[in-house]
Amino acid sequence: LNKFKGKLIGVTSKTKKLGKDDPRRIIHSVKMGLALSLISLVYYFRPIYDSFGVSTMWAVLTVVVVFEFTVGATLGKGFNRGMATFLAGALGVGAHHLASLAGEQGEPIVIGFFVFLLASAASFSRFYPEIKARYDYGVLIFILTFSLVSVSGYRVEKIVQLAHQRLSTIILGSLTCVFISIFVCPVWAGEELHNQIAVNLEKIADFLEGFGGEYFQTELSNGESALDTKDEKLFLERYKSVLNSKTAEENLANFAQWEPCHGHFRYQHPWKQYLKTGGLIRQCAYRVEALNSYIKSEIQAPPEFKKKIQDACIKMSSESAKALSELASAIRTMTQPCTANVHIANSRIAANSLKTTLKTALPMDTDLLQIISAVTVTALLVEIVSCAENIAESVHE
Amino acid sequence: LNKFKGKLIGVTSKTKKLGKDDPRRIIHSVKMGLALSLISLVYYFRPIYDSFGVSTMWAVLTVVVVFEFTVGATLGKGFNRGMATFLAGALGVGAHHLASLAGEQGEPIVIGFFVFLLASAASFSRFYPEIKARYDYGVLIFILTFSLVSVSGYRVEKIVQLAHQRLSTIILGSLTCVFISIFVCPVWAGEELHNQIAVNLEKIADFLEGFGGEYFQTELSNGESALDTKDEKLFLERYKSVLNSKTAEENLANFAQWEPCHGHFRYQHPWKQYLKTGGLIRQCAYRVEALNSYIKSEIQAPPEFKKKIQDACIKMSSESAKALSELASAIRTMTQPCTANVHIANSRIAANSLKTTLKTALPMDTDLLQIISAVTVTALLVEIVSCAENIAESVHE
């Protein structure tokens, strides 16, 4: 019993955390419940139920499978479902008619052949990346409807009536979903993507902001910083989620293409540009990942050498951090970033001054081996500065 | 018309490429067609059709949505669908009975309330990562079935009969899918994951193998290598797909958990270990990505310095390449890698000899700035060697 109690407490705290992390999850669940109860009421309105009959259940079915977290995903699925049902229904009626010409013996064979052919072809089409991205669900529904319609043992007039009913109920269900997802606390995939890009930029900026202090801290204040190590470590780890953000971004961009004009975004906003920027940010994140391993590295450069490069390095990383967070806020407010270029220029200057330092700083008796890691750090920082430049260019577009 | 013709040719060549890249795609499509035609025949077997009636369509529906590319995914979906239908059906009958106690006026309200409550709760549960990974589809079907059953206007006895029919047809459909996916050219998610890990290792090994030649080529044979540049570039780019392999690997691991014992794999093979190894390989790929940017870098170290580190660097990268491809083939054959450790030890030795070289090699008048990139390259290679060590350890487990 105690074990059960412990588990219950665990689940409760997890639920609270899930809800707190993103309250829109709770809102989404409530919206789903709302949409379903609304569509269920159709069963109790005699005039509607009478005209649709058993097909009413397709409205319920549609709501359950079409309703998604973002507006774009809901619209895409609803559109796919409606179109596919219509197309496949028409084809199915045709196939059914053709097969019935073959007589009672031949019918199953002809139908089986048609189903086999179309199902195979449609399944294969799902491997095309373009179709997979936008019409995957539609193809599924196409196969489904085509088999159901062509196989069902009804006469053609009966089928046409059924198809009409089913299409109307599916459209009714889709419209309910679309309305609720647009008008009740909408979650726009485009906005999500937009924010995601800004957040990712900020995460990297956070890292760069903290990196200087973290890497050179050992001689700065060895005692003090041990206390807040845990907090600091946490924000130094945040960038890791950027490394694997590709799939999520691509999905959001796909959904966003379905969305009408909303907020600051018009229909057919250049979502591809976001993917490009996202890719550049990931490039930067890979460098950061390489950089990160040097914080924990055991072989540290001799302090006197570190001290020489310290100022320039800290300047480089903090200026690029400023540039990146400037870019992030420019994305958020959708304005041209005005001072980002200044910061990038500053970090370039720091990089150049570092180069001159390096030319002169090397004492004759230095062990090159010992400064390897420090030199690598500076090289990676220079790389990151140019990444930041690329990102800035991409954002300007 | 010409435009259309051009498009047609484009699509045809694309289709050929898709089929050639992975012939299992064609097989999968044919299997899908086969499963559907088989289940469609049920409509024409009078004894089965008579006992199931209109519910037969649920068998077709099940086949379309349950049939997936890998055995694991099919099994998982089939299991989810069956279990969810059973549970939700039982609950739905209960809810329907309770609601009918409320009288004709109260019924819609009580039902609406139940549907709202369960749909919201179930939708929210889909945000738990554990449920999302394994039972996402089940929860969807749960909501679907519960709403359909509790809302439908039938009497309880009629519902029980319907529920029974539907469950049987769904089980029939699922079994068809499972049988065809297991016995006709099966694609095991576990094997996919296994091969994916090996392929990823090989991709990185390829890069490391080629890196030495590519980076130091400028002075080796400037004229000759320009010819096969394109081919070489291609295999130097192959590792890029490793960077974003996380989602695919996690999905495969999820599917693999559903699979029974097959080939060299038993049920509940330690798939988690694969994910861990995959993560380490990605760590290594991030370093490779950082390394790759130096091949194209404009600032190259002075040739005499490069020459000094050349042997050790090439040794390091080719020995780690050998170790990695050794590990890859060990994974493929599921044996203990015997010589991988030797190669790793060799690359360690090379790294150490490089260190001593560096201690002495630095001419007094060297411009540190110029050798920065070369030094960084060596540092990254050292990192990669230790990554390779971690991977080796992980594979041993």
Interface residues (C-beta under 8 A of the other chain):
Chain A: K14 T15 L18 R25 I26 H28 S29 V30 M32 G33 L34 L36 S37 S40 L41 Y43 Y44 Y49 M57 V60 L61 V64 V65 E107 P108 I111 G112 F113 V115 F116 L117 A119 S120 A121 S123 F124 F127 Y128 L140 I143 L144 S147 L148 V151 S152 G153 L243 N244 K246 T247 R282 Q283 Y286 R287 E289 A290 S293 K355 L358 K359 A361 L362 M364 D367 L368 L369 I372 S373 V375 T376 T378 A379 L380 E383
Chain B: K14 T15 L18 R25 I26 H28 S29 V30 M32 G33 L34 L36 S37 S40 L41 Y43 Y44 Y49 M57 V60 L61 V64 V65 E107 P108 I111 G112 F113 V115 F116 L117 L118 A119 S120 A121 S123 F124 F127 Y128 L140 I143 L144 S147 L148 V151 S152 G153 L243 N244 K246 T247 R282 Q283 Y286 R287 E289 A290 S293 K355 L358 K359 A361 L362 M364 D367 L368 L369 I372 S373 V375 T376 T378 A379 L380 E383
